[in-house]
């Protein structure tokens, strides 16, 4: 067995929800693990990063895969598209074909793939069809494939769970179209991981398409009511005869953190029942007894209560601006840089702790309502808004979402750089640096950086400059004040921080509203021009 555990395992999709949780399980089981990622920096901050081999590569670029698959025994393929972009189906198949060929050339013995649960006798949505065809393309390479097929995955931070959670928490009377009453068989993330890891020790699973599901067959309506029961909420479902997937996705877009572009393929897949129709999983893995939905919900809520969330659905690199390669900000031509700095009577580690705790439930310390207003405007034009929150209330790591930002760089006790993922006519960053000074002080530098795109980008920047000047000035002061308070041994509730720094509230409110109304038509015109 020890010889088997010495196998080298390759994991793709490591920055995604399932892949990020599979890595520590395989390490704990004694396997050697290699991770294929487009940007290795996005794994920084993971507690297991120094225990794995990281190889850069992109499944859409065949010539980057040779090093990743070399000497690999088994490869996990955990890549698929969720956004309903025009060419996502073609991209999925190209990626799978490239990976299959590279794995075959390198002598990989088996591929383990996590696909979607389908009804083979019914017409599939484009998303589920792509998931199924991806498995077929992987098999065409001539390598034995173990394909697990799952419906909704329930766990802290999972896409399906977050949709149910936010809809149930925020809407006492839920208008429910037909898809809410379609039966599905959700499965706990822990059981998915159990199947994925157990397959390594069950050679009979090679060449099999294995349907997996939890102990309960439910509708999404049942899932919402089950969540409400777990949270002690009273909720009422109101059936309606017509609400298309597109309209439903807009509803989900506004009520939950999930963008319409991701909600639409998820909802379209629910026009057919997604339930397990074969007992292959039970025969091959008799020791795995999947739990029911309520147990999965209780586990997820327990993780949320403690803040112990390994991965969330927004960890995957999917944004309203597409996949953007990080840039070197100091050499970017045409960059507008708005720098503010202040000496703080606190050491760098405390200042760092304050600005890396921004966002999520804590908010942004100064004129937080204005940030929410900006998030609302972003949702109105199809952006991600503020509802993604943050994975952990205090910790940040490269690659994860933080409200409508993406964490682009983290340097312990010295730097945090956030890249904007709200819809803007250009590219924007917000950066904090804490530089040590004499007498145990810190120079706090806050930079707002913007690379405008065309005329609309310049108009956007200069029209919003008065609002930015007010908010960013207040923010740097709030960060400094909070750090100095912590250094003195005190701690302030977030509400007290916001109240104490809100002396210019009404001026800011008028400016934010006026310039927000100006921003909306500009953003719409920019969106039309760039479409």
Steps between C-alpha positions, in 0.01 A plus 500: 500500500785739577631452148156585362479812714829619351326553167520846349154653463431800276208729582361752254250761613688542829377857542139384468254395768552122486866495396606727786343258749628183335869592533525479883305170500747339262796636695352362821463161331871502418498570126743729321302784345573724204274797417450642150404868512512791260640734763694333786467818707131422544589211729698717740342503843365145479617310809624208285683700232849399619402131496415479129679545170358789299533504122372793289294410197174562318282220363401731214867517396616150413868588496494591872387158628799268448675586827181464701417144386855363504537195732139535618315181593145634537360839400187672633321710241287753691464773238177625349338830409197639681460838333263497206746661259457451130781248458517327839395164349776510240755609761407211728547243225825653376640500853403136558643394163831674569526346843407150385763501226771630734411240764506220244842606368640508854368155591247610762321185618159645582295822500239568769240751386214668687213561261131575530209271578269476198191324372632323187147465361422872498634799309781656702571864564809638329688502830421137590563392141843657522572318827403166345689557176810600697504151649466347152788710366723393790423134422588552133863545604516127575558528876261329746273767648310484827215746456297599803172673422350722769214748521494781757795493740415620851774647714613828650570732210371272222308658213178303557505547876564873476210543256264316736640681805465853367159446342364352822661751735392808305158420354221408749247452217677326212353515150588159360499409129475144377870416535475541877277190506722275287644207694874478555731299724744732679818359650720628782845626398656263756342202320620626162854518636464151648408359159780686323768379740365144532516453121879484524472179701225345287648406160162356396370857477721566195296529181177557695247785497381507861194694614529632856244673717397554860248302699206728406320580177365854529383797300674835534185609682554218750862611535395856578246388756752259651750783534231720655426227753869469590517878557166530678351717225138509382483507122216470247534375142270653239490302171478698177435346158753703300848621584760413238854397591621839381255690722570262786872560462443875533299435815784289643747768386327763712426295810819293528873556435479275191516691168228437244760361258569214745146457630347455154678173403439366850126569471477375142637166618201461733245461223565124533516286814856449619481181705714185529364219283766233551660326799858493368625729777355277769657188347845650448515704822289315759675674792380844388152573631400849381323717756165669457439862409434626854828356626685667212332834581584474870864431416513795262342734756746384765789588269349842430451568870866431577636666184677175412431504125766332288374614160205688354340497156652838405857370550498393135633767266171611343429872491288757327810606308618152399832340587742790544869435541643709790704800381806679636334813624811716526574471128147511358473781246200727540445403864330757725630466856332662800737459797417581864733443791499552872736425786334266751598454866492122471737233364458366143351168611205673669439738208514200266249315716253789470504545122499126430176479704309744278191391309242233561287542813746755644464732205746770394508707821407829337174588319419132479156579358672668202688177430168314512351756263789443259444127529131547422584700187737225393226237540266716292734474201575131546809515721593295806403766757598470866314182587787257462633623835821340618601141582643574846443807720874562557710291262560573133678302234591565139230417248193511722207736462448787744170675433540641146879468513739212432804462727791536259800522734565446870830555681492422871487813717580728206263494199152421373400563138143460381394495135153632419248257353209741493413622152713806426623649171857395560699317765515605865696402809500595867829445682609534862859499622638522854864612517690494831614833641708601806340493846283198418294701253374411152464692178159393366471547124170456322499511119201504268620411152300520179586422139215663304366352179426774249297813555242331722776389733633853541149639558435231758816585692468879504126506572549273800817666625324721763329191643822298493688785669248507784466124548866403458616780730256383764604140451872557553419702813269226626761229447758711685263577786398139544864383496599757763205395716605138478860593582383670819336173601146599414256374243213687342176349369475559128189716548693734728779531246256590224307746717811681619626543146164612352517874567458586131223247444242721336748669269621158396146376455415781262821458303467121479139520385566771243805336353343156525216619280757637255694174515207279402445631145877514443537140611213396274646684200841343568343156528319547168815629332709208622240232419 
